[in-house]
């Protein structure tokens, strides 16, 4: 079997599309990060156990500090005061969007994995196209599920993303489509 001359242009088009899909969001996130006001922190020392006047003064000082802060500066302080619960098991990651660079990486990785495995099975292992494609798709799907299981047990967010699996499936289908051309 000879290599299909459309494989390189299709692969380049998919990778370029994935790159262009992720760049506007990354630029927007960097722009928002630059526009945020500088963070300010206030350290309050605890009062001595028997000093009721100091406790009252510190609460008065805290109220006056909150009153002096504009709503624009108060909002980031309140946002940073929340607990980070993204690392707790079973909790959904807040930034798991359908159109994110992460999904483009999943789709592109699955696409390239299918093409690479297809080449190895068809040309190096001398399998026919259909059994080689079945093995390629099974291998790509196994890698995608293993990655999500790893993320669930050992990843930083401890989150199993179904959206990542959908992106993996899209990459597998695109790879199968290129193989079947």
VEXDREN-2710 file (C-alpha; in Angstrom, 1 decimal):
% VEXDREN-2710
k/r/px/py/pz
1/UNK/0.0/0.0/0.0
2/UNK/1.3/3.4/-0.8
3/UNK/0.8/6.4/1.4
4/UNK/-2.1/8.7/0.6
5/UNK/-0.9/12.1/-0.7
6/UNK/-3.6/13.9/1.2
7/UNK/-2.4/12.8/4.7
8/UNK/0.1/15.6/5.1
9/UNK/-2.2/18.4/4.0
10/UNK/-5.1/17.1/6.1
11/UNK/-2.8/16.7/9.2
12/UNK/-1.4/20.2/8.7
13/UNK/-4.9/21.7/8.3
14/UNK/-6.2/20.0/11.5
15/UNK/-3.1/21.1/13.5
16/UNK/-3.3/24.7/12.2
17/UNK/-7.0/24.8/13.0
18/UNK/-6.4/23.5/16.5
19/UNK/-3.7/26.1/17.0
20/UNK/-5.8/29.0/15.7
21/UNK/-8.8/27.9/17.8
22/UNK/-6.7/28.1/21.0
23/UNK/-4.8/31.4/20.3
24/UNK/-7.7/33.9/20.7
25/UNK/-8.7/32.5/24.1
26/UNK/-5.1/32.4/25.3
27/UNK/-4.6/36.1/24.2
28/UNK/-7.9/37.1/25.9
29/UNK/-6.9/35.3/29.2
30/UNK/-3.5/37.1/29.2
31/UNK/-5.2/40.5/28.5
32/UNK/-7.6/39.9/31.4
33/UNK/-4.7/39.0/33.7
34/UNK/-2.9/42.2/32.9
35/UNK/-6.0/44.3/33.5
36/UNK/-6.6/43.1/37.0
37/UNK/-5.6/45.5/39.8
38/UNK/-2.7/44.7/41.9
39/UNK/-3.5/42.4/44.8
40/UNK/-3.2/43.9/48.3
41/UNK/-3.0/42.0/51.5
42/UNK/-3.7/43.0/55.0
43/UNK/-2.2/41.3/58.0
44/UNK/-4.1/41.6/61.2
45/UNK/-2.4/40.6/64.4
46/UNK/-4.6/38.7/66.9
47/UNK/-5.4/40.6/70.1
48/UNK/-4.3/39.3/73.5
49/UNK/-6.9/37.1/75.2
50/UNK/-7.7/39.6/77.9
51/UNK/-7.6/42.8/75.8
52/UNK/-11.3/43.4/74.8
53/UNK/-10.4/47.0/73.8
54/UNK/-7.8/45.8/71.3
55/UNK/-10.3/43.4/69.7
56/UNK/-12.9/46.1/69.4
57/UNK/-10.3/48.4/67.8
58/UNK/-9.1/45.8/65.4
59/UNK/-12.7/45.1/64.3
60/UNK/-13.3/48.9/63.9
61/UNK/-10.1/49.1/61.9
62/UNK/-11.2/46.2/59.7
63/UNK/-14.6/47.8/59.0
64/UNK/-13.0/51.1/58.2
65/UNK/-10.5/49.4/55.9
66/UNK/-13.4/47.7/54.0
67/UNK/-15.3/50.9/53.9
68/UNK/-12.3/52.7/52.4
69/UNK/-11.8/50.1/49.6
70/UNK/-13.7/50.8/46.5
71/UNK/-15.9/48.0/45.1
72/UNK/-13.4/47.4/42.3
73/UNK/-10.7/46.6/44.8
74/UNK/-13.0/44.8/47.2
75/UNK/-14.2/42.2/44.6
76/UNK/-10.7/40.6/44.0
77/UNK/-10.1/40.3/47.7
78/UNK/-13.4/38.5/48.1
79/UNK/-12.6/36.3/45.1
80/UNK/-9.2/35.3/46.5
81/UNK/-10.7/34.6/50.0
82/UNK/-12.7/31.6/48.7
83/UNK/-11.4/28.1/49.2
84/UNK/-10.0/26.3/46.2
85/UNK/-12.1/23.2/45.9
86/UNK/-11.1/22.2/42.4
87/UNK/-8.7/19.6/43.8
88/UNK/-11.4/17.7/45.8
89/UNK/-12.5/14.4/44.3
90/UNK/-15.7/14.5/42.3
91/UNK/-15.6/18.3/41.9
92/UNK/-16.1/19.7/38.4
93/UNK/-13.2/21.9/37.1
94/UNK/-14.4/25.4/36.5
95/UNK/-12.4/26.0/33.4
96/UNK/-13.5/22.8/31.5
97/UNK/-14.9/24.5/28.4
98/UNK/-15.9/22.9/25.1
99/UNK/-13.7/25.2/23.0
100/UNK/-10.4/25.3/24.9
101/UNK/-6.8/24.6/23.9
102/UNK/-7.0/21.4/26.0
103/UNK/-9.7/20.0/23.8
104/UNK/-7.7/20.8/20.6
105/UNK/-4.7/19.0/22.1
106/UNK/-6.9/16.0/22.9
107/UNK/-8.3/15.9/19.4
108/UNK/-5.0/16.5/17.7
109/UNK/-3.2/13.9/19.8
110/UNK/-5.8/11.2/19.1
111/UNK/-5.7/12.1/15.4
112/UNK/-2.0/11.7/15.2
113/UNK/-2.0/8.6/17.4
114/UNK/-4.5/6.9/15.0
115/UNK/-2.3/7.8/12.0
116/UNK/0.9/6.7/13.6
117/UNK/-0.6/3.4/14.8
118/UNK/-2.2/2.8/11.4
119/UNK/1.2/3.3/9.7
120/UNK/2.9/0.8/12.1
121/UNK/0.2/-1.8/11.9
122/UNK/-0.4/-1.6/8.1
123/UNK/3.2/-1.1/6.9
124/UNK/5.5/-2.6/9.6
125/UNK/3.2/-5.4/10.9
126/UNK/1.8/-6.1/7.4
127/UNK/-1.8/-6.1/8.5
128/UNK/-4.6/-5.3/6.1
129/UNK/-6.2/-1.8/6.3
130/UNK/-9.4/-2.7/8.2
131/UNK/-7.8/-4.8/11.1
132/UNK/-5.0/-2.2/11.3
133/UNK/-7.6/0.6/11.6
134/UNK/-9.6/-1.3/14.3
135/UNK/-6.4/-1.8/16.3
136/UNK/-5.4/1.9/15.8
137/UNK/-8.8/3.1/17.0
138/UNK/-8.8/0.7/20.0
139/UNK/-5.3/1.9/20.9
140/UNK/-6.2/5.6/20.6
141/UNK/-9.4/5.1/22.7
142/UNK/-7.4/3.2/25.4
143/UNK/-4.9/6.0/25.6
144/UNK/-7.6/8.6/26.0
145/UNK/-9.5/6.7/28.7
146/UNK/-6.2/5.9/30.5
147/UNK/-5.3/9.6/30.5
148/UNK/-8.7/10.6/32.0
149/UNK/-8.4/7.8/34.7
150/UNK/-4.9/9.1/35.5
151/UNK/-6.3/12.7/35.8
152/UNK/-9.0/11.4/38.1
153/UNK/-6.6/9.6/40.4
154/UNK/-3.4/11.5/40.2
155/UNK/-4.0/14.7/38.2
156/UNK/-3.8/18.2/39.8
157/UNK/-7.6/18.8/39.5
158/UNK/-8.7/15.2/40.2
159/UNK/-11.3/15.6/37.5
160/UNK/-12.5/13.0/34.9
161/UNK/-13.5/15.1/31.9
162/UNK/-16.1/13.7/29.6
163/UNK/-15.5/16.7/27.3
164/UNK/-11.9/15.5/26.9
165/UNK/-13.2/12.1/25.9
166/UNK/-15.5/13.6/23.3
167/UNK/-12.5/15.6/21.9
168/UNK/-10.5/12.3/21.8
169/UNK/-13.4/10.6/20.0
170/UNK/-13.5/13.5/17.5
171/UNK/-9.7/13.0/16.8
172/UNK/-10.2/9.3/16.4
173/UNK/-13.0/9.8/13.9
174/UNK/-10.9/12.4/11.9
175/UNK/-8.0/10.0/11.9
176/UNK/-10.2/7.1/10.7
177/UNK/-11.6/9.4/8.0
178/UNK/-8.1/10.2/6.7
179/UNK/-7.1/6.5/6.8
180/UNK/-10.2/5.6/4.8
181/UNK/-9.7/8.2/2.1
END
